Amino acid sequence: MADDETDIGQLSPTQQEALQQYLAVTNQEVKDAVPLLQRSQWNVQIAIAKFFDGEGPDPLAEAMAADQAIPQVAARHENLQQSLLASEFSSRAAPRRDRTDPAPRIVPQTTTTTQGTPWLLGLLLTPLNWGWHAATVLLRTILYAASFLPAAIRPTMLTTRLSAALQGGGGAAGRRMLMPRDAAARFKREFDEEHGDNNLPFFEGGLAQAHDLAKKELKFLLVVLLSPEHDDTASFVRETLLAPDVAAFVRDPASNVVLWGGNVLDSEAFQVAREYKCTKFPFSALVCLTPREGSARMGIVKRLAGPMPPAAYLAELQGAVEKYGADMAGVRAERSAQEFARSLRDQQDSAYERSLAIDRERAREKREAAAAAAEKEKRALEEAMAASRRREQAALWRAWRAKQIRPEPPAGDKEVVRVALMMPQASGAGRITRRFAQDAPVEELYAFVECYDNLRISTGAVDGSSEGKPVDYEHKYMFRVASTLPRVVYEPSETATMGATIGRSGNLIVEELEEGADED
C-alpha cells in the first residue's frame, strides 16, 4: 500500500484524474492500472478498451524488439544431414497455440442529430444532392440485379457492404434503428417467423451485455451473423443451425454457451461483422476468456464462415470448447476458491463480530450490575446515616420535650384528669397512673408517654441549661393512645384539651405502630 501511495503521489494532476476515471470504470487495482495507463500514454479510452478487449500487439514494441534481435551476419555451414535432423526435431516439437484475435466489446454508436443546412448552402448543393440520389438509385438497381447471380460468382461481402453503405450504415431501406435489446427481440421474432418455432436460446440483449455475461460467468459466446440477402442463409439455418445435434449442444447447460444472433442489416450486427472481420455469410464466431493471453482478455477462438454441414459445424465448435475449456475450468476453479475463501473470511468476521457483541453485552451487564450494587450500597449507607441522624435528633427532642412537660398537679387539685395508662411491654413500665391538668392538650399525654424513660431517669427538676429543640426536625409519634371500651383513638392534638376529650378520668392503652405503617 505504501508503494501505491508513493506512485500516486508522484503522478501529475492530469495523470491522477485519468487514473480516477479508469478506476471508476474498471474497478481494477492501482498497481495494475498505473502500468496499463502508462502503456496507453495515459489515454483513458485506450486503457479501458485494452482492459475489456485485451491488449493487442504493440507495433512500436515489436519494432524495437525486432531491431534488437537482428542477428549478426555470419557465415554458416550446414550439411544435408544437419538440415534433415533440424527439420525432424522441429516437426516433433510440441505444437504452439496460436494467439487468438481479440473480441472487442461492441457498443452500438448512437445517431447524432445535426443542425439544418443553411438555405443558401442547400441551394448551392442541390445539384450535388440530385447527382447523389441518381447514383444511389443506379447502384441499388445494380445490386438488386447482382442478387440474382449464382452464389459462386456473386461478390458477397462487397455487395453487402455497398448495400449497407447505401442504406445508411447497416440499416435496410425503411428499417428503423432500434436499441440493442429491441433489435435482439426483432431478430428473434423475424427468425421465428421465417424458420418456425425453435428452441434456440438467443440472448435477449445487445452483444455488449452478452459479452459481459460470458466474461463474468466464464462461458463461451457464440455469435451468429445472418444476411437475408444471401441464398445460403435459409439452408444454413434450416440444415445446420437448427440441426438436432447442434441445437442440443447449444441448449445443453454443460456446454456453457451463450448464443447471440444478429441481422447485418441492423447497425449493431453490421458493426460486429466489421470488427470480427467477417468475410463471408453466414458467419459464426466462438468467443471466450483467454487467461493464457490475459486475465481479462476475450478472444475469438473459432471463426466459421459460409455454409457447412452440421457435423462439421458441431465438430469445430466442440473442438474449440474442448481446447479452451480446460483454461476456463482452471479460472472457474480459481474463482470458486477465491469465493470460498471470501465466504469463509466473511463467516469468520461475522462470528468474530457476534463474539465481540456478546463480550460487549456481558461487559455492559457487568458494569450495570456493579453500578447497581454500588448504588444500592450507597443508598443503604445513606439510609443508615439518615436513620442514625433521626435517632440522634429524636433523642435530643425527647430530652428537650421532657423538660417542657408540665409537672403533675397535686393530689388535692380537683381540676385534673386522672389517666391510667397501660404501657407497651417493650418499655417494661406496665400500668402507670398520672394526673394531668384539664386544660393540658392531648399532645401533652403523648409527650409524657414518649419521654417516660427520660422523666423516670430525671431528678424531676427542670434544668434551664438543657439544649433547645433540634432545628429542622418534626417528631412523629410511633404509637397511639386509645380507650378500651368503647374504643376511641385520641390523636396527639395541640388544640384539643384532655378535659374536653377524655373527661375526668380514663383507662387508656398505648399501642405501638410499625415504622412506615399508616394510621387507621
C-alpha positions as CSV (number, residue, x, y, z in Angstrom):
1,M,0.0,0.0,0.0
2,A,2.9,2.3,0.7
3,D,4.3,1.8,-2.8
4,D,0.9,2.5,-4.4
5,E,0.6,5.7,-2.4
6,T,4.1,6.8,-3.3
7,D,3.5,6.2,-7.0
8,I,0.2,8.1,-6.9
9,G,1.8,11.0,-5.2
10,Q,4.4,11.2,-7.9
11,L,1.8,11.5,-10.7
12,S,0.7,14.8,-12.1
13,P,-2.8,16.1,-11.5
14,T,-3.8,15.2,-15.1
15,Q,-2.5,11.6,-14.6
16,Q,-4.2,11.3,-11.3
17,E,-7.5,12.4,-12.8
18,A,-7.1,9.9,-15.6
19,L,-6.3,7.2,-13.0
20,Q,-9.5,8.0,-11.1
21,Q,-11.6,7.8,-14.3
22,Y,-10.1,4.5,-15.2
23,L,-10.6,3.0,-11.7
24,A,-14.2,4.2,-11.7
25,V,-15.0,2.2,-14.9
26,T,-12.8,-0.9,-14.5
27,N,-12.5,-1.2,-10.6
28,Q,-9.0,-2.6,-11.1
29,E,-6.2,-2.5,-8.6
30,V,-4.0,0.6,-8.6
31,K,-0.8,-1.4,-9.0
32,D,-2.2,-2.9,-12.2
33,A,-3.9,0.2,-13.5
34,V,-0.9,2.5,-13.5
35,P,1.3,0.3,-15.8
36,L,-1.6,-0.1,-18.2
37,L,-2.2,3.6,-18.3
38,Q,1.5,4.2,-18.9
39,R,1.4,1.8,-21.8
40,S,-1.6,3.7,-23.2
41,Q,0.1,7.1,-22.9
42,W,-2.4,8.0,-20.1
43,N,-5.3,7.9,-22.6
44,V,-8.3,6.7,-20.6
45,Q,-10.4,5.4,-23.5
46,I,-7.5,3.4,-24.9
47,A,-6.8,1.9,-21.5
48,I,-10.4,1.0,-20.9
49,A,-10.5,-0.7,-24.4
50,K,-7.4,-2.6,-23.6
51,F,-8.9,-3.7,-20.3
52,F,-12.1,-5.1,-21.7
53,D,-10.9,-6.3,-25.1
54,G,-7.3,-7.3,-24.2
55,E,-4.1,-5.7,-25.3
56,G,-3.1,-6.4,-28.9
57,P,0.4,-6.4,-30.2
58,D,2.2,-3.1,-29.8
59,P,3.8,-2.1,-33.2
60,L,6.4,0.1,-31.6
61,A,7.5,-2.5,-29.1
62,E,7.6,-5.2,-31.8
63,A,9.7,-3.0,-34.0
64,M,12.1,-2.2,-31.2
65,A,12.4,-5.9,-30.3
66,A,12.9,-6.8,-33.9
67,D,15.6,-4.2,-34.2
68,Q,17.4,-5.5,-31.2
69,A,17.0,-9.1,-32.3
70,I,18.6,-8.6,-35.8
71,P,21.3,-11.4,-36.0
72,Q,24.8,-10.6,-37.0
73,V,25.7,-11.7,-40.4
74,A,27.9,-14.7,-40.0
75,A,29.0,-17.5,-42.3
76,R,27.1,-20.7,-41.7
77,H,28.0,-24.1,-43.0
78,E,25.4,-26.8,-42.8
79,N,25.4,-30.2,-44.5
80,L,22.4,-32.2,-45.6
81,Q,22.3,-34.4,-42.5
82,Q,22.2,-31.5,-40.1
83,S,19.3,-29.9,-42.1
84,L,17.3,-33.2,-42.0
85,L,17.9,-33.6,-38.3
86,A,16.8,-30.0,-37.6
87,S,13.6,-30.4,-39.7
88,E,12.8,-33.7,-37.9
89,F,13.3,-32.1,-34.5
90,S,11.1,-29.1,-35.3
91,S,8.4,-31.4,-36.6
92,R,8.5,-33.4,-33.4
93,A,8.3,-30.3,-31.2
94,A,5.0,-29.7,-29.3
95,P,2.6,-27.5,-31.3
96,R,2.3,-24.0,-30.1
97,R,-1.1,-22.4,-29.5
98,D,-1.7,-19.5,-31.9
99,R,-2.6,-16.2,-30.3
100,T,-6.3,-15.5,-30.8
101,D,-7.7,-12.3,-32.2
102,P,-9.2,-10.0,-29.5
103,A,-13.0,-9.9,-29.3
104,P,-13.9,-6.3,-28.7
105,R,-16.8,-5.2,-26.6
106,I,-19.0,-3.6,-29.2
107,V,-21.4,-0.8,-28.1
108,P,-23.7,0.5,-30.9
109,Q,-22.9,4.1,-31.9
110,T,-25.9,6.3,-31.3
111,T,-27.1,8.6,-34.1
112,T,-26.5,12.3,-33.5
113,T,-28.8,15.0,-34.8
114,T,-27.2,17.7,-36.9
115,Q,-28.4,21.2,-37.4
116,G,-30.2,22.1,-40.6
117,T,-28.1,23.3,-43.6
118,P,-28.5,27.0,-44.3
119,W,-30.8,27.6,-47.2
120,L,-28.1,29.3,-49.3
121,L,-25.7,26.4,-48.9
122,G,-28.5,24.0,-49.6
123,L,-29.3,25.8,-52.8
124,L,-25.7,25.6,-53.9
125,L,-25.5,21.9,-53.0
126,T,-28.8,21.0,-54.8
127,P,-27.1,19.7,-58.0
128,L,-24.8,17.5,-55.9
129,N,-27.8,16.1,-53.9
130,W,-29.6,15.3,-57.2
131,G,-26.5,13.6,-58.5
132,W,-26.1,11.5,-55.3
133,H,-29.7,10.4,-55.4
134,A,-29.3,9.3,-59.0
135,A,-26.1,7.4,-58.3
136,T,-27.8,5.7,-55.3
137,V,-30.7,4.6,-57.4
138,L,-28.4,3.3,-60.1
139,L,-26.2,1.3,-57.6
140,R,-29.3,-0.1,-55.8
141,T,-30.5,-1.3,-59.2
142,I,-27.2,-2.9,-60.0
143,L,-27.1,-4.6,-56.6
144,Y,-30.6,-5.9,-57.0
145,A,-29.7,-7.4,-60.3
146,A,-26.5,-8.9,-58.8
147,S,-28.6,-10.7,-56.2
148,F,-29.9,-13.0,-59.0
149,L,-26.4,-14.1,-60.0
150,P,-25.1,-17.5,-58.8
151,A,-23.6,-17.6,-55.4
152,A,-20.2,-18.7,-56.8
153,I,-19.6,-15.6,-58.8
154,R,-21.6,-13.1,-56.7
155,P,-19.4,-10.6,-54.7
156,T,-20.8,-11.4,-51.4
157,M,-19.0,-9.2,-48.9
158,L,-18.7,-6.3,-51.3
159,T,-22.3,-6.4,-52.2
160,T,-23.3,-6.5,-48.5
161,R,-21.1,-3.6,-47.6
162,L,-22.1,-1.4,-50.5
163,S,-25.7,-2.2,-49.7
164,A,-25.2,-1.3,-46.1
165,A,-23.4,1.9,-47.0
166,L,-26.1,2.9,-49.4
167,Q,-28.8,2.1,-46.8
168,G,-27.3,4.2,-44.0
169,G,-24.6,2.1,-42.2
170,G,-26.3,-1.2,-41.7
171,G,-30.0,-0.4,-42.0
172,A,-32.2,-1.5,-44.8
173,A,-34.4,0.9,-46.6
174,G,-37.3,1.7,-44.2
175,R,-35.7,-0.5,-41.4
176,R,-36.0,1.6,-38.2
177,M,-32.9,1.7,-35.9
178,L,-33.6,0.2,-32.5
179,M,-31.8,-0.1,-29.2
180,P,-29.8,-3.3,-28.7
181,R,-32.5,-5.1,-26.6
182,D,-35.2,-4.2,-29.1
183,A,-33.1,-5.2,-32.0
184,A,-32.5,-8.6,-30.4
185,A,-36.2,-9.0,-29.9
186,R,-36.9,-8.1,-33.5
187,F,-34.2,-10.6,-34.7
188,K,-35.8,-13.4,-32.7
189,R,-39.3,-12.5,-33.9
190,E,-38.2,-12.4,-37.6
191,F,-36.2,-15.6,-37.1
192,D,-39.2,-17.4,-35.7
193,E,-41.5,-16.1,-38.4
194,E,-39.2,-17.3,-41.2
195,H,-37.9,-20.6,-39.8
196,G,-40.7,-21.6,-37.5
197,D,-40.7,-22.1,-33.7
198,N,-37.4,-23.4,-32.4
199,N,-35.7,-23.9,-29.1
200,L,-32.5,-21.9,-29.8
201,P,-31.8,-19.8,-26.6
202,F,-30.9,-16.5,-28.3
203,F,-29.7,-13.9,-25.8
204,E,-32.3,-11.1,-25.4
205,G,-30.0,-8.1,-25.4
206,G,-27.1,-6.4,-27.1
207,L,-23.7,-8.0,-27.8
208,A,-22.1,-5.9,-25.1
209,Q,-24.4,-7.4,-22.5
210,A,-23.8,-10.9,-23.8
211,H,-20.1,-10.3,-23.9
212,D,-20.1,-9.2,-20.2
213,L,-22.3,-12.2,-19.2
214,A,-19.9,-14.7,-20.9
215,K,-16.9,-13.0,-19.3
216,K,-18.5,-12.8,-15.8
217,E,-19.9,-16.4,-15.8
218,L,-16.9,-17.9,-17.7
219,K,-19.0,-19.1,-20.6
220,F,-18.5,-19.3,-24.4
221,L,-20.2,-16.7,-26.5
222,L,-21.4,-18.0,-29.9
223,V,-22.0,-15.0,-32.3
224,V,-24.1,-15.9,-35.3
225,L,-24.5,-13.2,-38.1
226,L,-27.1,-13.7,-40.8
227,S,-27.7,-11.8,-44.0
228,P,-31.1,-12.2,-45.6
229,E,-29.7,-11.2,-49.0
230,H,-27.6,-14.4,-49.3
231,D,-29.1,-17.6,-50.7
232,D,-27.2,-19.8,-48.3
233,T,-28.8,-18.2,-45.2
234,A,-32.0,-20.2,-45.2
235,S,-30.3,-23.5,-45.9
236,F,-27.7,-22.9,-43.3
237,V,-30.3,-22.1,-40.6
238,R,-32.5,-25.0,-41.6
239,E,-29.9,-27.7,-42.1
240,T,-27.1,-26.6,-39.8
241,L,-28.1,-24.2,-37.1
242,L,-31.4,-25.9,-36.4
243,A,-30.0,-29.4,-36.7
244,P,-30.9,-31.5,-33.6
245,D,-27.3,-32.2,-32.6
246,V,-26.3,-28.5,-33.0
247,A,-29.4,-27.2,-31.2
248,A,-28.9,-29.8,-28.4
249,F,-25.3,-28.7,-28.0
250,V,-26.2,-25.0,-27.7
251,R,-29.0,-25.7,-25.3
252,D,-27.0,-28.0,-23.1
253,P,-26.1,-26.2,-19.8
254,A,-22.9,-28.3,-19.6
255,S,-21.7,-26.6,-22.9
256,N,-21.7,-23.2,-21.2
257,V,-22.7,-21.4,-24.4
258,V,-24.4,-18.0,-24.7
259,L,-26.0,-17.7,-28.1
260,W,-26.3,-14.2,-29.7
261,G,-27.6,-13.7,-33.2
262,G,-27.9,-10.6,-35.4
263,N,-29.1,-9.4,-38.8
264,V,-26.4,-7.5,-40.6
265,L,-29.0,-5.0,-41.8
266,D,-29.1,-3.8,-38.2
267,S,-26.5,-1.3,-37.1
268,E,-25.1,-3.4,-34.2
269,A,-24.8,-6.6,-36.2
270,F,-23.1,-4.6,-39.0
271,Q,-20.5,-3.2,-36.5
272,V,-20.0,-6.8,-35.2
273,A,-19.3,-8.1,-38.7
274,R,-16.8,-5.3,-39.3
275,E,-15.0,-5.7,-36.0
276,Y,-14.9,-9.5,-36.2
277,K,-13.5,-9.4,-39.7
278,C,-16.4,-11.2,-41.3
279,T,-15.6,-12.2,-44.9
280,K,-18.5,-14.5,-45.8
281,F,-22.0,-15.1,-44.7
282,P,-23.5,-16.9,-42.8
283,F,-20.8,-16.2,-40.1
284,S,-20.3,-17.7,-36.7
285,A,-17.6,-16.8,-34.1
286,L,-16.9,-18.5,-30.8
287,V,-15.6,-16.1,-28.1
288,C,-14.3,-16.9,-24.7
289,L,-11.9,-15.7,-22.0
290,T,-8.3,-16.5,-22.8
291,P,-6.5,-16.5,-19.5
292,R,-3.2,-17.5,-21.0
293,E,-3.2,-14.4,-23.1
294,G,-4.5,-12.0,-20.5
295,S,-6.5,-12.2,-17.3
296,A,-9.3,-10.1,-18.7
297,R,-8.9,-10.7,-22.4
298,M,-11.8,-12.1,-24.5
299,G,-10.6,-13.7,-27.7
300,I,-12.1,-15.1,-30.9
301,V,-11.2,-18.8,-30.6
302,K,-13.0,-20.1,-33.7
303,R,-14.4,-18.5,-36.9
304,L,-16.9,-20.4,-39.1
305,A,-17.7,-18.6,-42.3
306,G,-20.0,-19.8,-45.0
307,P,-22.4,-22.8,-45.1
308,M,-21.1,-26.1,-43.8
309,P,-22.6,-29.5,-42.9
310,P,-24.0,-29.7,-39.3
311,A,-21.5,-32.5,-38.4
312,A,-18.5,-30.3,-39.4
313,Y,-20.1,-27.2,-37.7
314,L,-20.6,-29.1,-34.5
315,A,-17.2,-30.7,-34.6
316,E,-15.5,-27.3,-35.0
317,L,-17.5,-25.9,-32.0
318,Q,-16.8,-28.9,-29.8
319,G,-13.1,-28.9,-30.7
320,A,-12.8,-25.2,-29.7
321,V,-14.7,-25.8,-26.5
322,E,-12.6,-28.7,-25.5
323,K,-9.4,-26.9,-26.4
324,Y,-10.1,-23.8,-24.3
325,G,-12.4,-25.5,-21.8
326,A,-9.5,-26.6,-19.5
327,D,-8.3,-23.0,-19.2
328,M,-11.9,-21.8,-18.4
329,A,-12.2,-24.6,-15.9
330,G,-9.0,-23.5,-14.2
331,V,-10.2,-19.9,-14.0
332,R,-13.6,-21.2,-12.7
333,A,-11.9,-23.3,-10.0
334,E,-9.7,-20.3,-9.1
335,R,-12.7,-18.1,-8.8
336,S,-14.5,-20.7,-6.7
337,A,-11.6,-21.0,-4.4
338,Q,-11.5,-17.2,-4.1
339,E,-15.2,-17.1,-3.5
340,F,-14.9,-19.9,-0.9
341,A,-12.1,-18.1,0.8
342,R,-14.1,-14.8,0.8
343,S,-17.1,-16.6,2.1
344,L,-15.1,-18.3,4.9
345,R,-13.5,-14.9,5.7
346,D,-16.9,-13.3,5.9
347,Q,-18.2,-16.1,8.2
348,Q,-15.1,-15.7,10.4
349,D,-15.6,-11.9,10.5
350,S,-19.3,-12.5,11.3
351,A,-18.5,-14.9,14.0
352,Y,-15.9,-12.5,15.4
353,E,-18.4,-9.7,15.4
354,R,-21.0,-11.8,17.2
355,S,-18.5,-12.9,19.8
356,L,-17.4,-9.3,20.2
357,A,-21.0,-8.2,20.6
358,I,-21.6,-10.9,23.2
359,D,-18.5,-9.8,25.1
360,R,-19.6,-6.2,24.9
361,E,-23.1,-7.2,26.2
362,R,-21.6,-9.1,29.1
363,A,-19.2,-6.3,29.9
364,R,-22.2,-3.9,29.8
365,E,-24.3,-6.1,32.1
366,K,-21.3,-6.5,34.4
367,R,-20.9,-2.7,34.5
368,E,-24.6,-2.2,35.1
369,A,-24.6,-4.8,37.9
370,A,-21.6,-3.2,39.5
371,A,-23.2,0.2,39.2
372,A,-26.5,-1.1,40.6
373,A,-24.7,-2.8,43.5
374,A,-22.7,0.4,44.2
375,E,-25.9,2.5,44.0
376,K,-27.7,0.1,46.4
377,E,-24.8,0.1,48.8
378,K,-24.7,3.9,48.6
379,R,-28.4,4.2,49.2
380,A,-28.3,1.7,52.1
381,L,-25.4,3.8,53.6
382,E,-27.4,7.0,53.1
383,E,-30.5,5.4,54.7
384,A,-28.5,4.1,57.6
385,M,-26.9,7.5,58.1
386,A,-30.3,9.2,57.8
387,A,-31.8,6.7,60.4
388,S,-28.9,7.3,62.7
389,R,-29.4,11.1,62.3
390,R,-33.1,10.7,63.0
391,R,-32.4,8.7,66.1
392,E,-30.0,11.3,67.4
393,Q,-32.4,14.1,66.7
394,A,-35.3,12.1,68.3
395,A,-33.1,11.6,71.4
396,L,-32.3,15.3,71.6
397,W,-36.0,16.1,71.0
398,R,-37.1,13.7,73.8
399,A,-34.5,15.3,76.2
400,W,-35.8,18.7,75.2
401,R,-39.5,17.7,75.4
402,A,-39.2,16.0,78.7
403,K,-38.2,19.3,80.3
404,Q,-41.2,21.0,78.7
405,I,-43.8,18.7,80.2
406,R,-45.9,20.3,82.9
407,P,-45.4,18.9,86.4
408,E,-48.1,16.6,87.7
409,P,-50.8,18.5,89.6
410,P,-51.0,17.9,93.4
411,A,-53.4,15.3,94.8
412,G,-55.8,17.8,96.2
413,D,-56.3,19.6,92.9
414,K,-59.8,18.9,91.6
415,E,-59.4,20.3,88.1
416,V,-57.4,17.4,86.9
417,V,-57.8,14.4,84.6
418,R,-56.7,11.1,86.1
419,V,-55.4,8.7,83.5
420,A,-54.4,5.0,83.9
421,L,-52.0,4.1,81.1
422,M,-51.1,0.5,80.0
423,M,-47.6,1.0,78.6
424,P,-46.1,-1.3,75.9
425,Q,-44.4,-4.5,77.0
426,A,-41.1,-3.4,75.5
427,S,-40.9,-0.5,77.9
428,G,-41.3,-2.7,80.9
429,A,-43.2,0.0,82.8
430,G,-46.5,-1.9,83.0
431,R,-49.5,0.1,84.2
432,I,-48.9,3.6,85.4
433,T,-51.2,6.3,86.7
434,R,-50.8,10.1,86.3
435,R,-52.8,13.3,86.7
436,F,-52.9,16.0,84.0
437,A,-54.4,19.5,84.1
438,Q,-57.8,19.7,82.3
439,D,-56.6,22.5,80.1
440,A,-53.5,20.5,79.0
441,P,-53.5,19.5,75.3
442,V,-53.8,15.8,74.3
443,E,-50.3,16.2,72.8
444,E,-49.1,16.5,76.4
445,L,-50.2,12.9,77.1
446,Y,-48.3,11.7,74.0
447,A,-45.2,13.7,75.1
448,F,-45.4,12.1,78.6
449,V,-45.6,8.6,77.1
450,E,-42.7,9.3,74.6
451,C,-40.5,10.9,77.3
452,Y,-41.4,8.5,80.1
453,D,-37.9,7.0,80.3
454,N,-36.3,10.5,80.4
455,L,-38.8,11.6,83.1
456,R,-38.1,8.4,85.1
457,I,-34.3,8.9,85.0
458,S,-34.5,12.6,85.6
459,T,-34.5,14.0,89.1
460,G,-37.7,15.9,88.4
461,A,-36.2,19.4,88.4
462,V,-36.4,21.4,85.2
463,D,-32.9,22.4,84.2
464,G,-32.8,25.6,82.3
465,S,-29.4,24.8,80.9
466,S,-30.7,22.0,78.7
467,E,-30.3,22.1,74.9
468,G,-33.1,23.6,72.8
469,K,-35.3,21.9,70.3
470,P,-33.5,20.4,67.3
471,V,-33.5,22.5,64.2
472,D,-35.4,21.3,61.1
473,Y,-36.9,18.3,63.0
474,E,-40.5,17.3,63.3
475,H,-41.1,14.5,65.7
476,K,-43.5,11.7,64.8
477,Y,-45.1,9.5,67.5
478,M,-44.8,5.8,66.6
479,F,-47.7,4.8,68.9
480,R,-51.2,5.8,69.6
481,V,-53.3,6.1,72.7
482,A,-56.8,4.6,72.7
483,S,-59.6,3.8,75.2
484,T,-60.7,0.2,75.6
485,L,-64.5,0.4,76.0
486,P,-65.7,2.0,73.9
487,R,-62.6,2.0,71.7
488,V,-61.6,5.6,70.9
489,V,-58.3,6.7,69.5
490,Y,-57.1,10.0,70.8
491,E,-54.9,11.9,68.3
492,P,-51.9,14.0,69.5
493,S,-53.7,17.3,69.1
494,E,-52.3,20.6,70.5
495,T,-55.6,22.3,70.5
496,A,-58.0,19.7,72.0
497,T,-57.7,19.6,75.8
498,M,-57.6,16.5,77.8
499,G,-60.6,17.5,79.9
500,A,-62.8,18.0,76.8
501,T,-61.5,14.9,75.1
502,I,-61.0,12.3,77.8
503,G,-63.1,13.7,80.7
504,R,-62.2,13.4,84.4
505,S,-60.6,10.0,84.1
506,G,-59.9,7.3,81.7
507,N,-58.3,3.8,81.2
508,L,-56.1,4.0,78.2
509,I,-53.7,1.7,76.4
510,V,-50.6,2.6,74.4
511,E,-50.4,0.7,71.0
512,E,-47.1,0.7,69.2
513,L,-47.1,1.3,65.4
514,E,-44.7,-0.3,62.9
515,E,-42.4,2.1,61.1
516,G,-43.9,3.0,57.7
517,A,-47.4,1.8,58.6
518,D,-50.3,4.2,58.1
519,E,-52.5,5.0,61.0
520,D,-56.1,3.9,60.8
